[in-house]
């Protein structure tokens, strides 16, 4: 049975990972401002390409690395990647005006963040499910609620530090806190029975690809909101930087609220019903976002909040449903699904910039397209839970 210290380390890592993950999107106004880094939309989007690639590779190799080195070491290495990313972000601001040096450092930072995310998130999801075997879905939802809380705090903290005159205060504090978490975690057992199970040689069942498709499409939907909300608010809705940060905070806050809410009411409102409903909530929110115009910034904040609610429980439930059904590859499910989620993340984070600058599509048109993706998620949800719900019940 896990100790309180182990549970605290795992859930604390979820919170810290959430803050680190959104540190770059939350700083988009800084990264694109001519007074700071002066990145174009394409250059800004390209920042997240190495992050997605590194996260995919880390998540795909995570199960094999866990079998060889143990889940605790992989967990700690992932946290170290997060520390390196935050440290590089802090140091890069000292090289602004030195040609391509700061951008190269930012690319290295997002690569490190990808490694950290790709190793840490599958590990902590595996820990959470193993620490509460009789209520795994609820435990995973609560863990991801903390991760969502971290993502909601990041834009608020960036705005606070920007007001204080040193926006890089957020990554500095996050780096210090995660380093402390590593030190605290070193003496803890942090073991999971079965983490080196028979799934090592198992082939991927055909049903896995349904889960993988859902995770990939979900990554597109979430990232279109999480990475581009602030730019959409400032460029299309004429919002101030503060109001744009509020929109991003509201999106991630509602992601967190939704995860806690649906975990708390699972007996009155079944998880499968939540899974079918939320994609259509997200689709409606993005259609609302798309029809807003300049001066509708306050409505934009509300719309991004609804989008956050629509996204909230989808990825954690996909992971828990997958772990319940795909027992033959149980130890690998979280990492594999995180990898496909990151593929969707990469498509949205990098692809939207070229769609704007090369093809001339507006962000509002892109949101209409992503609303269609969300509807496809709703249809796909019935394929995912067709067997997963029966397996989870059993």
N, C-alpha and C positions, 0 to 999 in steps of 0.2 A: 504493500500500500504506500502511496506517495506521501511524503511528509509535507507539512505546510511550507517549508522552505523551498521544496521542489516546485510545488504548485505556484508559489509566489514568483519564483524565477521564471517559470514558463509563461505565466500570465503577464508578468512585468515585461518580458521580452516581446509579447504581442503588442502591448501599448507602445513600447519604444520603437518597434518596427514600423508601426503605423505612422508615427511622427517622422521617422527617417524617410519613409517611402514618399511622403507628400512634401518633403522639404524643397524639392526642386520645382514641382508645379506651383507650390505656394509662393515661390520666389519668382514666378514668371514675369511679373511687372519689373522686377530688378534685372532679370536676365535679358529682357527685350528693351529696356530703357536705354536711350543713347547716352545718358549720364553715367551708366554703369557698363554693362557688357555689350549692349547694342545688337543683340542677336535678331536676325530676321525670323519670320515664322517657320521657314524651312530649317534654319540652323537650330532654332529652339526645339522643333520636333525631332531633329536628328540626334539631339542629346539623349533621347530615350531609346534609340535603336540599340546601342551597345548594352544598355541596361536590360532590355528585353532579351537579347541574345544570351547574355551572361546568365540571366535568371533561368532561361529555358535549359541551357546546358547544365547549370547547377542542379536544377530540379530533376532533370532526366537522369543525371548520374548520382543523385542523392541516395537512392535506395542501395545501389551497389557500394557507395562510399560508407553508408551506415553499416552494411554487413561486414565491411573490411575493418573499419576504424571505430565503429560504435556510434550510436546516435548522439551521445553527449559531445564527442569531439566535433561532429558535424555541426551541431547546434552552436558550439563555441566559435568555430571557424566562421560560421554565418554572421554571428554578432561582430566578429573582428572585421568582416567586410563592411558592415554598417559603420563602424568606427572610422575606417579608412575613408569611406565616402564622405562622411561629414567633415573630417579633417581636411580633405582635399577641397571641399567647397569653401571652407573658411579661408584656407591659404590662397585660393585662386583670386580672391578679391584684392590681394596685395599686388597682383600682376596685371591689373586692368591698365590698358594702354601699352602693354608689351607685345603687341602683335597678336599672334595666334596662341601664345602661351596660356592665357587664362581659359580659352576654349578647349585646348588640349587637356588641361587639368580638369575641366568640367566633364569631358568625355571619360577620363579615367575615373572620376568620382562616380559617375552613373554606372560604369562597368562594375566598380566595387559594390555599389548598392545592389546591382542585379545579382551578384554572387551572394551577398548577404541575404537578400530576399529569397532567392531560389533555394538556399540551404536552410534558413531559419524557419520559414513559414511551414514547409512540410513537416519539419521536426516538431514544432510546437503543436501543430494539428494532431500529429501522431501521439504526442505526450498527452494532450487534452483528452483524446478518445480513450487512451489506455488508463488514464488516472480515474476515469468514470465509466467503466465498461457497461454499466446498466443504464446509463443516460448519456451515451456518447454524442448523439445529435445535439442535445441541449448544451453539453460541455463545449462542443466545437462552436456553437452559436455564441456562447458567452465569451469564448476566447476571441472570436472574430469581432465581437462587439467592442472589446478593448482595443483591438487593432483599429477598428473604425473610429473609436474615441481619439486615438492618437492622430489619425488622419484629419479629424475635425479640429484638433488643437493646433496643428501645424500652421495653417493660414492665419489664425488669430495671433499666434506668437510671433510670426513674421511681421505682422502689422504692428504689434506692440514694439518689437525691437527696431523696426524701421522708424517709428515715432521717436524712439530714444536715440536714434542716430547711428545705430550699428545693427543692420539687418542680419548680419552673420552671427549674432548672438544665439539664435536658435540652433544652427548646426553645431556650434561650439558646446552648448549645454548638452545636446543629445549625445555628442561624442563622449563627453565626460561621464554621463549617466550610464551609457551602454558599457563603457570600460569598467565602471564600478560593478555592473551586473555580471560581467565576465568574471571578475575577481570573486564575487559572492558565489557564483555557480561552480567554480573550480572544485571545491571540496564536496559538492553534493553528488549523490549516486547517479541520478538522472538516467535510469535505465528503463527499458520497456521490454517486457517479456514478449518474445515472438518477433522482435525487430529484425532478426536474422532468419526468418522463417522460410518455408518452402517456396515462397513466391520468387525467390532468386532465379529459379530456372523456368518459371512459368511463362507460357506465351500469353500475349494479350488476347483475351476473349473478344469475340465480335461485339458484344454488348458494350465493351469499354469505349468504343468509338462514338457511341451516342453521348456518353458522358463527356468525352473529349470535345465533341462538336459544341456541346452546350457551354463548356468552360471557355472555349475560344470565342464564341459569339458574345458571351457575357463580358469577356475582357474588352471587346470593342465598345460595348454599351457603357460600361463603367468608366473607361478611360476617356471617352469622348467628353464626359462630364467632368471627371476628376482632373484632367490635364488641360482642358481648353475652356473651362468655365470662366476663369478670370479674364482671359483675352476676349471671349465673347461678350462679357459684360462691359468691358472698357471700349472695345472697338465697335460693337454693333448696338449696344444699349446705352452708350454714353455715360456709363457709371463711373463714379470716382474709384480710386484704388481701394479705398476703405470698403465701399459697398461691394466691389468685386471680390474682395477677400471674404466678406460676409456671405456672399453667394456660395463660394467654395466651402466655407465652414458649415453652412447650412446643409449642403449636399452631404458632406461626410458625417455631420451630426445626425442627420436622419437615417443614414446607413446604420449608425450605431443604435439609435432608438429602435429602428425596425428589428435589428437582430435581438435586442433584449426583449422587445415586446413579443415577437413570435416565439421566442424560447419560453417566455412566461405563460403564454396562453395555449401551449401545444395540446393540452387536454381538451380545451373548449374549441379550439380552431386547429384542426390537424395540419401537420407540416406539409402534407401533399397538397392541400387546398391552398396554402400560402404559396407553394411552389408554382401552382398554375396561375395564380392571380397576379403576382408581382411583375412579371414581364409586361403585362398589359398596362399596369400602372406606370411603369417606366416609359412605355411607348406613348401614352397619353401626355406625360410630362414633357417629353422631347418635342412632340408636336406643338405643345403650348409654347415651349422655348422658341421654336422656329418661327412662330407667327408674331412674336414680340418685335417691337421696333424701338428706335431711339426715344428715350424718355420713359421707357417701361422698366427701368432698372429694379424698382421695388418688386414688381411682378416677376421679374427674372429670379430674384432671390427665392420667392415662393415656389416657382417652377422647379428650380434646382433642388429645393427641399423635397418636393414630390418625387423627383427623379431619384434622389437618395433613398427614399422609402421603397421605391420600386426595385432598386438594386440590392437592398439590404441583406436579405437572407439567402439569396440565390447561390452564391459560391459556397458558403459553409454547408448548405443543405446538399449541394451537388457532391461535395466531398464526403459527407456522412452517408448519403445514399450509396455512393460508390463503394465506400468501405464496407457497408452492410451487405451489398450484393456481390461484389467482385472479391470474394474471399480468397480465391486462388492467388491473387496478386495483392493481397491486403496491405502488406508493408510498403508497396510501391504506389498505391492509389493516390495518396495526397500529393506526392512529388510529381507524378505524371499529370495530374489535373492542374496543378499550379503551373506546370510547363506550358500546357495548352492555353491556360488563362493568360500567361505572359505573351504567347503568340498573338492573341487578340489585343493585348496591351500594346505590343509593338506596332501592329497594323494601325491602330488609332493614334498612338502617340507620334509616330513618324509620318504616317500616310496623309494626315490632314493638312500638314504644311504644304506639300507639293500639290495637293488638290486645290488649295487656295491660290498658290502663286503660279503654277504651271497651267492649270486648266481654267482657273478663274471662278471656281465654285465659292459661294459665300458660306460662312459657317451656318447660317440658317438653313441653307439647302442641305448641308451635310447632316444637320440634326434631323431633317426629314428622313434622309436615308437611314440613319441609325435607328429611328423609330420603327422602320420596317424590320431592321435586324432584331429589335426587341419583340416585335410580333412573332418573328420566326422562333425566338426563344420560347414564347408562350406555347407555340405548337409543339416544339421539341420537348417541352416539360412533360407532356403526356407520354412521350416515348421513354423518357428517363424513369419516371415513377411507375411505369407499367409493371415492372418486376421489383424495382427497388423498394417500393412501399410494402410489398408482401414480405420481402426479405427482412426489412427493418422490424416489421411487426413480429415476425418469427423470432 
